[in-house]
Amino acid sequence: MEKLTETQVNTSVNLCGIRIDNPVIPASGTFGYGYEFAKLYDINELGTFSFKGTTLEPRFGNPTPRIAECTAGMINSVGLQNPGVHAVINTELPELRKVFHKPVMANISGFSVEEYAKTAELLNGEEQIGWFEVNISCPNVHGGGMSFGTDPKAAASVIDAVKRVTTKPVLAKLSPNVTDVTLIARACEAAGADGISLINTLLGMRFDVRRRKPVIANTMGGFSGPAIFPVALRMVYQTANAVNVPVVGMGGVSSAEDVIEMMMCGATAVETGAVNLVDPYASLNIVRELPVKMRELGISDIKNIIGIANK
Amino acid sequence: MYNIRVPGARRCPAAFCCNLPFPGSFAMKQGFFTITENRKLADATFLMRLEGDTEAITAPGQFVNIKLDGFYLRRPISVFDCDGKTLSIIYKVVGRGTDALSKTEPGKELDLLTGLGNGYDIGAAGKRPLLIGGGVGVPPLYWLCKKLAAQGAMPQVVLGFNSAKDVFAVAEFRAVAGPDVKIVTVDGSYSDIGGCNKGFVTDFLPASYTYFYTCGPEPMLRAVYKATSTEGEFSFEERMGCGFGACMGCSCKTVTGYKRICKDGPVLKKEEILWKN
């Protein structure tokens, strides 16, 4: 195998028309609005990040306990706690601008098609937002979130409504809690989605055998962490085969090697989730490990490996 | 400028993981600590001493978050005592994680996040502050007690346990607060020079105090809330995801808005508290 030097390794990718320095993106809900991690390290080293799922109105979310541990993973039922789109525009994004100088991914959620569209419309004027990631897959809220992402027609109607109010690229964030994820992905693509990101968390549950009660107040929650990586990889692979738009893969990614594996199976970029909560430096370490791992594997340009499993 | 040690250094090539300076302030630090002692103090209750960089730990009532082999989430545990290079914690074995922690041998290194949480405000104490602890809520009050004494206050301490077999750290508290330490047990099975105090901590509160600090199980905190006559501070417990404010797993509602127990707490002022139900 040819020996590659550091300068010969290219980690940049094009995500829906925007070039990012590397494909590593902390996922929504694990990175807040970014600026708190900026106290730990220079977050400009990341490709970008997806900010905390934002709704039109402020939300407290679900009752606590909201967290349960699992083997190689965790369950959360936060339930889209966020300060609402107006506070994001007036407080969070100005804080972020001070420390992050790249386009950010705006993760939005809602309880009606109109709410998704209104939230996107309000955020559309924010220059720093590069992409919208439309969360139609939150398992922790009723009457919104995942209920849009488990039906192709409903998913398409949300994407269509968001596309009408923005010129920025729109990614549909999909749920794994469906029988055939490619049906939803294709419906989103047909409705104009510029990309697909998946997977959100798997619906899971833990029961406390001593207290004889569910561990989580809301009974069920979203299961994430390294345990779900093979499921995520399989769905990324299936989706990349089914659509022509870029796929952003996520689910249990914890190392540079996981990033490469997921890109080989069809992801143009990769989001890191639960690992950020266990190790606050995880995403930075993955960014720094990536060129090393590429050299080791004889990869000179990361773009060249995207979807090689699918060909 | 700070020297940030990128803690994933073990997984990361040395060329990338030297002390990279970044501007800005931060409270939390990640680092490796060596266990110097890990012994049983009372029923299912252990003391662990660790050596490492304690610089980020700035206030009593803060906690550390400990990574354990074979467990995905870290274990948040309050600081019992801390100085320049050593840190002690007292923890109760309540599940598989803390059971594994209790079996970890001295000499082993643990990955810790330190300097987590706001901690108690020692500036509010006045001359005669009251410290009320219950069970595993007792540990964070010890370093607080020392800090208060060091600033010239004369703390009064009431510590509650279920039974004599659960009692710990009495000598440590007595060394700081002398005769002002009262030990209370629910079943009355414990007695010492402070007498035999059977009942709940709220049955044995002193008549007068300038301010109070408390930590313990929620039913005790609710009772303390009702029984106290001054302003004070409560330390809360909640299941956490990250422990440093990123995941919103441990949020609670307060008079002054939504707060994260891990980052905006665990200490809340009495006037901020909104009890669930």
Contacts between the chains, C-beta under 8 A, distances in Angstrom:
chain1	res1	chain2	res2	distance
A	29	B	247	6.9
A	29	B	248	7.5
A	30	B	246	6.1
A	30	B	247	6.4
A	31	B	246	6.4
A	32	B	245	7.0
A	32	B	246	5.4
A	36	B	244	7.8
A	36	B	245	5.8
A	36	B	246	6.8
A	37	B	246	7.4
A	38	B	24	6.7
A	39	B	24	5.4
A	39	B	25	6.4
A	39	B	26	3.9
A	39	B	27	7.6
A	39	B	28	7.9
A	40	B	4	7.1
A	40	B	26	5.6
A	40	B	28	7.0
A	41	B	4	6.4
A	41	B	6	7.5
A	41	B	20	7.9
A	41	B	22	6.1
A	42	B	22	5.5
A	52	B	248	7.7
A	60	B	251	6.8
A	60	B	253	6.3
A	60	B	258	5.7
A	61	B	248	6.7
A	61	B	251	6.6
A	63	B	276	7.5
A	64	B	238	5.6
A	64	B	239	6.8
A	64	B	249	7.7
A	64	B	250	6.4
A	64	B	251	6.9
A	64	B	252	6.9
A	65	B	238	7.0
A	65	B	239	4.1
A	66	B	239	7.2
A	66	B	241	7.8
A	66	B	248	7.7
A	66	B	249	4.9
A	66	B	250	7.3
A	66	B	251	7.6
A	67	B	73	7.4
A	67	B	239	4.6
A	67	B	240	6.4
A	67	B	241	4.6
A	67	B	247	7.5
A	67	B	249	4.1
A	67	B	250	7.3
A	68	B	239	7.4
A	69	B	71	6.8
A	69	B	72	5.7
A	69	B	73	4.7
A	69	B	97	7.7
A	70	B	72	6.8
A	71	B	72	7.3
A	72	B	72	5.8
A	73	B	72	5.7
A	74	B	72	5.8
A	74	B	73	5.8
A	74	B	241	6.5
A	76	B	241	6.2
A	76	B	247	6.7
A	76	B	249	6.0
A	78	B	247	6.8
A	78	B	248	4.8
A	78	B	249	6.2
A	78	B	251	7.8
A	81	B	248	4.5
A	81	B	251	5.8
A	81	B	258	7.0
A	99	B	24	7.7
A	215	B	239	7.9
A	225	B	72	5.7
A	226	B	72	7.9
A	255	B	11	7.4
A	274	B	72	7.7
A	276	B	242	7.6
A	276	B	246	6.6
A	277	B	73	7.7
A	277	B	241	4.9
A	277	B	242	3.8
A	277	B	246	6.0
A	277	B	247	5.1
A	278	B	67	7.2
A	278	B	72	6.6
A	278	B	73	6.6
A	278	B	74	6.5
A	278	B	242	7.4
A	279	B	7	7.3
A	279	B	8	6.4
A	279	B	30	7.6
A	280	B	28	7.2
A	280	B	30	6.8
A	280	B	113	7.3
A	280	B	242	7.4
A	280	B	244	6.2
A	280	B	246	7.3
A	281	B	6	5.6
A	281	B	7	5.7
A	281	B	8	5.4
A	281	B	30	6.7
A	282	B	8	6.9
A	284	B	6	6.8
A	284	B	8	7.9
A	285	B	6	6.6
A	285	B	8	3.8
A	285	B	11	6.2
A	285	B	12	5.2
A	288	B	6	7.9
A	288	B	12	5.8
A	288	B	13	7.8
A	288	B	16	4.4
A	288	B	17	7.6
A	289	B	11	6.8
A	289	B	12	6.0
A	289	B	13	7.7
A	292	B	13	5.4
A	292	B	16	7.9
